[in-house]
């Protein structure tokens, strides 16, 4: 019985795929363009952070499977947490300097675009596939 779960998607996964397809069919051209831009920024920031934290190049990341890229994304998210908190506090306490310095760092771009893409595409999105597609372009 366990082998079927490994091969065949669960009902929950199938439902998420179906909901995502319905949402994608109902998007306007402006929304598709906005999603594309957010994916590009997210992928760029991810690539820069992976290089800084782990020393992996784009080609090395592409050698990984989607599940491994998903795990790498989670590791990158965890490692960037402390810097994100510092930059966020800097933006709040010293607004002009904080916005000038912190807003365009890879950590802030990664977190901001990650939040946007999750909001746009919903909870059931596959970030491993999104990041792989962004890196191959």
C-alpha positions as CSV (number, residue, x, y, z in Angstrom):
1,X,0.0,0.0,0.0
2,X,2.9,2.4,0.7
3,X,4.4,1.9,-2.7
4,X,1.2,3.3,-4.3
5,X,1.6,6.5,-2.4
6,X,5.2,6.9,-3.6
7,X,4.2,6.4,-7.3
8,X,0.6,7.8,-7.5
9,X,-0.2,11.3,-6.3
10,X,-2.4,11.5,-3.3
11,X,-5.9,13.0,-3.5
12,X,-4.7,16.1,-1.8
13,X,-2.0,16.6,-4.3
14,X,-4.4,16.0,-7.2
15,X,-6.8,18.6,-5.8
16,X,-4.0,21.2,-5.5
17,X,-3.0,20.5,-9.1
18,X,-6.6,20.9,-10.2
19,X,-7.1,24.2,-8.3
20,X,-3.9,25.6,-9.7
21,X,-5.0,24.7,-13.2
22,X,-8.3,26.4,-12.7
23,X,-6.6,29.5,-11.4
24,X,-4.1,29.6,-14.3
25,X,-6.9,29.4,-16.9
26,X,-8.6,32.5,-15.4
27,X,-5.5,34.8,-15.3
28,X,-5.3,37.9,-17.4
29,X,-2.3,38.7,-19.5
30,X,-1.2,41.4,-16.9
31,X,-1.4,38.8,-14.1
32,X,0.6,36.3,-16.1
33,X,3.3,38.9,-16.8
34,X,3.4,40.0,-13.2
35,X,3.8,36.3,-12.1
36,X,6.6,35.9,-14.6
37,X,8.5,39.0,-13.3
38,X,8.1,37.8,-9.7
39,X,9.4,34.4,-10.7
40,X,12.5,35.9,-12.4
41,X,13.3,38.1,-9.3
42,X,12.8,35.1,-6.9
43,X,15.0,32.9,-9.0
44,X,17.8,35.5,-9.3
45,X,17.8,36.2,-5.5
46,X,17.7,32.4,-4.8
47,X,20.6,31.8,-7.1
48,X,22.6,34.6,-5.4
49,X,21.9,33.4,-1.9
50,X,22.7,29.8,-2.8
51,X,26.0,31.0,-4.2
52,X,26.7,33.0,-1.0
53,X,25.7,30.3,1.5
54,X,26.7,27.1,-0.2
55,X,29.0,28.0,-3.1
56,X,26.8,26.3,-5.7
57,X,26.6,27.7,-9.3
58,X,23.5,27.7,-11.5
59,X,24.7,24.6,-13.3
60,X,25.3,22.7,-10.1
61,X,21.8,23.6,-8.8
62,X,20.3,22.4,-12.1
63,X,21.9,19.0,-11.5
64,X,19.6,18.6,-8.5
65,X,16.1,17.1,-8.6
66,X,13.0,19.2,-7.8
67,X,12.8,17.7,-4.4
68,X,16.5,18.5,-3.7
69,X,15.9,22.1,-5.0
70,X,12.9,22.3,-2.6
71,X,15.2,21.2,0.3
72,X,17.9,23.7,-0.8
73,X,15.2,26.4,-0.9
74,X,14.2,25.5,2.7
75,X,17.9,25.6,3.8
76,X,18.4,28.9,2.1
77,X,15.2,30.3,3.8
78,X,16.5,29.2,7.2
79,X,20.0,30.6,6.7
80,X,18.6,34.0,5.5
81,X,16.3,34.3,8.5
82,X,18.7,36.2,10.8
83,X,19.8,38.6,8.1
84,X,16.2,39.2,7.1
85,X,15.2,40.1,10.7
86,X,18.2,42.5,10.9
87,X,17.4,44.2,7.6
88,X,13.7,44.4,8.5
89,X,14.5,46.1,11.9
90,X,16.9,48.4,10.1
91,X,14.1,49.5,7.7
92,X,11.7,50.1,10.5
93,X,14.0,52.0,12.8
94,X,15.9,54.0,10.3
95,X,13.5,54.4,7.4
96,X,15.5,56.3,4.8
97,X,18.8,54.6,5.3
98,X,17.1,51.2,5.8
99,X,15.1,51.5,2.6
100,X,18.2,52.6,0.7
101,X,20.4,49.9,2.0
102,X,18.2,46.9,2.8
103,X,15.4,46.9,0.2
104,X,17.6,45.7,-2.7
105,X,19.6,43.0,-0.9
106,X,19.2,39.5,-2.1
107,X,17.8,38.4,1.2
108,X,15.0,41.0,1.1
109,X,14.3,40.4,-2.6
110,X,14.1,36.6,-2.0
111,X,11.7,37.0,1.0
112,X,9.5,39.6,-0.7
113,X,9.1,37.8,-3.9
114,X,8.6,34.5,-2.1
115,X,5.7,36.1,-0.2
116,X,4.3,37.5,-3.5
117,X,4.5,34.2,-5.4
118,X,2.8,32.3,-2.6
119,X,0.0,34.9,-2.5
120,X,-0.5,34.8,-6.3
121,X,-0.3,31.1,-6.9
122,X,-1.7,29.8,-3.6
123,X,-0.5,27.3,-1.0
124,X,-0.1,24.2,-3.2
125,X,2.6,25.6,-5.5
126,X,5.8,23.6,-6.3
127,X,8.7,25.9,-5.6
128,X,11.2,23.3,-6.7
129,X,9.7,23.3,-10.2
130,X,9.4,27.1,-10.2
131,X,13.0,27.6,-9.3
132,X,14.2,25.0,-11.7
133,X,12.2,26.6,-14.6
134,X,13.6,30.0,-13.6
135,X,17.2,28.7,-13.7
136,X,16.9,27.0,-17.0
137,X,15.7,30.2,-18.8
